[in-house]
Amino acid sequence: MLAVLEEERQALAGLDIDAITIAAQGKAVLCDALSGANDDDALDEECRGMIAAARSLNETNRQIRNLVAANVSARLDALTGSPRLYAAGAYAVAGRGA
């Protein structure tokens, strides 16, 4: 899992959509395989440490993904010359007049 999360981070940093997709598929397979191992009492300290490291890497990847998404959104706004058409605020304002 740690290797897959590291590959995902590299793919996100390089904006490599194919590698991101492959890493996501790998994560899904590993999560399914690990989903049955919920008994913390059966895990030793090394396993708990690896789980903590995986959670930390996954959180880092989430933050990178959010930064990339915000950057792409800002670039699209700059290219189109307008903010996102489907912003939540626009619907909230439109709904108040009804």
N, C-alpha and C positions, 0 to 999 in steps of 0.2 A: 504494500500500500504506500509506503514511504517513497519508493521509487516512482510509482505512478503519480503521486502528488508532486514530486519534483519535476517529472516530465510535463505535467499540467502547467506548473509555474513557468517553465521555460517556454512552453507553447503560448501561454498568455502574454508573456513578455515579448515574444517574437511575432505576436499576432498571426500565428500559424493556425488557420481554422481547421485544417486536416488533422494536425497534431492535437489540437484542443478536443476535437471530436473523438479521436482514438483514446485520449486520456480519459474523457468522460465515460466512454464505454468500458474502459478498464476499471475505473472507479466503481461503476455500477455492478460489474461482475464481482469485484472484490467485496463490495458492501453486502451483496446477496450471500456470498460465501461466509462472511463474518457475522451475519445477522444472528446466527444461532449461538454465538459465543458470548452470551450475556452474563454468564456466571462469574462475577468478579472474584469470588472466593477461589475459583479454580485457576486464576491468573497469577503468575509470579510477578515480581517487581519489574523484571525486564519487559514483560508483555505490557504491564501498565504504563511503563515509560514510553514504549513504542506507540501505544494508543494516545498518550498525551502529545507526543511529537506529531502524530498524524492529525490530531485535532488542530494543533497549532499551525501546521502547514496548510491544512484545509482553510482555516480562517485567513491566513495570509493570501491564499489564492482567491478567496472570496473578495477580499479588499482590492486585489489587483484587478479582478474582473469588474468590480464596480467602478474603479477608476477608468478602465478601458471603455466601459459603456458610457460613462459621463463624457469622456473625451470624444467618442464617436457621435454622441448626441449633440455636443457643442459644435463639432465640425459640420454636421448636417444642418444645424441651425444657421451657421455662417454661410454655407453654400446656398441654401435656399433663401436666405435673407429674412427668415421669420422663425419664431419659436415653434416648438412642436404644436401641431394642430390639435392633438388629442390630450392636452394637458388637463389634469383633473380640475384645476381652478376654473377653466373655461366652462365646464359643465356645471360647476357649483354656482357660478354667477348666472348662467342662463336659466337654471332651475329656480332661482329665487323670484323671478318675475312672474312665474306661473301661479 
